[in-house]
Amino acid sequence: MPFGRHKGTPLEALPPDYVVWLSTLDLRDPLRSAVVVELGRRVLGQPSVQASQTRAPRRQPEAAVAAPEIHMGDDSSVPF
C-alpha cells in the first residue's frame, strides 16, 4: 500500500473493509488493478494474480444532472 495508515503493507495483508473502501476510490493503475485483483481474490476465491496480468475496467464518470429551471412568476403581486 503506497499511502495512508497501511503504507508499506502488502494488499494481501490489508483488513477486508479497507480493501473494499479502496475499491470505491478513483485510483490510478497499477494500484487500481491490484485492488480489483485482491478484492476478487477475497470475494470470489480467485487465486492471487499479478496486477500486471489483468486490467480493471475504468469507471465512467457520472453524467451531470441539470438543475431544474425555477420560475418566480409575476412580481406585481408582491406587496413590497
FIVEXVEX-454671 format. One record per residue (C-alpha): x, y, z; residue number from 1. Coordinates in Angstrom, 3 decimals, decimal comma, padded with zeros to 6 digits. Example, Ala and Ser with C-alpha at 12.3 -4.5 7.8 and 13.67 -1.06 7.14 Angstrom:
BEGIN
+----------+----------+----------+------+
!     east !    north !       up ! resi !
+----------+----------+----------+------+
!  012,300 ! -004,500 !  007,800 !    1 !
!  013,670 ! -001,060 !  007,140 !    2 !
+----------+----------+----------+------+
This chain:
BEGIN
+----------+----------+----------+------+
!     east !    north !       up ! resi !
+----------+----------+----------+------+
!  000,000 !  000,000 !  000,000 !    1 !
!  001,673 !  003,256 ! -001,078 !    2 !
! -000,204 !  005,666 !  001,217 !    3 !
! -002,295 !  006,059 !  004,358 !    4 !
! -002,193 !  004,297 !  007,665 !    5 !
! -001,274 !  000,998 !  005,970 !    6 !
!  001,602 !  002,443 !  003,924 !    7 !
!  004,099 ! -000,288 !  003,089 !    8 !
!  001,645 ! -003,118 !  003,844 !    9 !
!  001,037 ! -005,638 !  001,029 !   10 !
! -002,553 ! -005,617 ! -000,279 !   11 !
! -002,919 ! -009,250 !  000,802 !   12 !
! -002,339 ! -008,192 !  004,428 !   13 !
! -004,831 ! -005,288 !  004,499 !   14 !
! -008,076 ! -005,565 !  006,502 !   15 !
! -011,069 ! -006,590 !  004,347 !   16 !
! -013,025 ! -003,373 !  004,932 !   17 !
! -010,010 ! -001,318 !  003,850 !   18 !
! -009,738 ! -003,218 !  000,557 !   19 !
! -013,455 ! -002,672 ! -000,071 !   20 !
! -013,034 !  001,052 !  000,670 !   21 !
! -010,049 !  001,250 ! -001,678 !   22 !
! -012,177 ! -000,256 ! -004,437 !   23 !
! -014,553 !  002,726 ! -004,207 !   24 !
! -011,792 !  005,277 ! -004,851 !   25 !
! -010,755 !  006,605 ! -008,248 !   26 !
! -007,247 !  005,143 ! -008,136 !   27 !
! -004,720 !  005,062 ! -010,959 !   28 !
! -003,113 !  001,937 ! -012,339 !   29 !
! -001,316 ! -000,161 ! -011,257 !   30 !
! -002,846 !  000,271 ! -007,773 !   31 !
! -006,423 !  000,218 ! -009,120 !   32 !
! -005,825 ! -003,082 ! -010,917 !   33 !
! -004,101 ! -004,581 ! -007,887 !   34 !
! -007,040 ! -003,630 ! -005,621 !   35 !
! -009,538 ! -005,174 ! -008,062 !   36 !
! -007,493 ! -008,366 ! -008,215 !   37 !
! -007,205 ! -008,533 ! -004,422 !   38 !
! -010,901 ! -007,880 ! -003,930 !   39 !
! -011,730 ! -010,587 ! -006,462 !   40 !
! -009,370 ! -012,993 ! -004,730 !   41 !
! -011,074 ! -012,402 ! -001,390 !   42 !
! -014,693 ! -012,235 ! -002,530 !   43 !
! -014,714 ! -014,772 ! -005,334 !   44 !
! -011,975 ! -017,006 ! -004,005 !   45 !
! -009,913 ! -016,438 ! -007,123 !   46 !
! -006,237 ! -017,290 ! -006,894 !   47 !
! -003,822 ! -014,426 ! -006,448 !   48 !
! -002,644 ! -012,971 ! -009,755 !   49 !
! -000,166 ! -010,235 ! -010,510 !   50 !
! -001,905 ! -006,943 ! -011,259 !   51 !
!  000,081 ! -006,712 ! -014,479 !   52 !
! -001,721 ! -009,838 ! -015,757 !   53 !
! -005,151 ! -008,236 ! -015,570 !   54 !
! -006,676 ! -004,878 ! -016,357 !   55 !
! -009,632 ! -003,470 ! -014,460 !   56 !
! -012,202 ! -001,511 ! -016,457 !   57 !
! -012,116 !  002,208 ! -015,889 !   58 !
! -015,211 !  003,624 ! -014,242 !   59 !
! -017,150 !  006,079 ! -016,346 !   60 !
! -017,807 !  009,453 ! -014,724 !   61 !
! -021,405 !  010,002 ! -013,732 !   62 !
! -023,383 !  012,253 ! -016,032 !   63 !
! -024,054 !  015,722 ! -014,726 !   64 !
! -027,650 !  016,334 ! -013,746 !   65 !
! -029,073 !  019,620 ! -014,936 !   66 !
! -030,775 !  021,723 ! -012,271 !   67 !
! -034,450 !  022,432 ! -012,938 !   68 !
! -035,399 !  025,940 ! -014,002 !   69 !
! -037,227 !  027,952 ! -011,371 !   70 !
! -039,829 !  030,487 ! -012,448 !   71 !
! -040,788 !  033,078 ! -009,874 !   72 !
! -043,894 !  034,314 ! -011,678 !   73 !
! -045,287 !  037,847 ! -011,755 !   74 !
! -043,720 !  040,236 ! -009,229 !   75 !
! -046,720 !  042,607 ! -009,321 !   76 !
! -048,493 !  040,636 ! -006,569 !   77 !
! -045,654 !  041,138 ! -004,061 !   78 !
! -046,697 !  043,867 ! -001,547 !   79 !
! -043,211 !  045,328 ! -001,056 !   80 !
+----------+----------+----------+------+
